[in-house]
């Protein structure tokens, strides 16, 4: 995305804030967002100058491997409203398997000291499923307080196959014991969902995300989509056209 497109996207956001919303979160996603650090700085400065009367929070997910000292200084000076979320898949062995031997390139203390309450996001692969519990425990031992998400590699799991369930169940048992022994820790995503919501009738369920109401995703050319999951990166043109016919304000769909 170039700077002019970024400014137009920002202007649209602030001109179309939903009724009842008094603040804005701008989320930079990639790939690796910090590869466009210059653009991120430009957008930050533009927003803080043009929309100084509206509370704004900035967020970016990163693998942490290209954080320079210049970046660390700039971000640390703005850590009250600029948050970096780290992608971390577990211990050194697992993370290096998933992410090209990058574990030792990450400055964990930088993340923990700047955002002590911020969790990390894990990506779970078939290779790491059998050591899921140890990987989650290792993240807590580094000093992180929670795990915001456990993401599955797209297409890596067919949960109809018993072998995946047989691998997962003992990991959940081990995590259950760990959390019982450490009640001060926040449950990770595997346990932290309100599973009782599954028993509700569809008509009584509330929509659990902001798609179609208070979330907008801008592609690199400025095209708007309902969220980052409903884009040409994940759906083809015919699927997007069909999604476009959906009433995203109908909470029973989610």
Secondary structure, 3 states (H helix, E strand, C coil): CCHHHHHHHHHHHHHCCCCCCCEEEEEECCCCHHHHHHHHHHHHHHHHHHCCCCEEEEEEEECCCCCCHHHHHHHHCCCCCEEEEEECCCCHHHHHHHCCCCHHHCCHHHHHHHCCCCCEEEEECHHHHCCHHHHHHHHHHHCCCCEEEEEECCCCCCCCCHHHHHHHHHHHHHHHHHHHHCCCCCCCHHHHCCHHHHHCCHHHCCCCCCECCCECEECCCCCEECCCCCCCCCCCHHHHHHHHCCCCCCHHHC
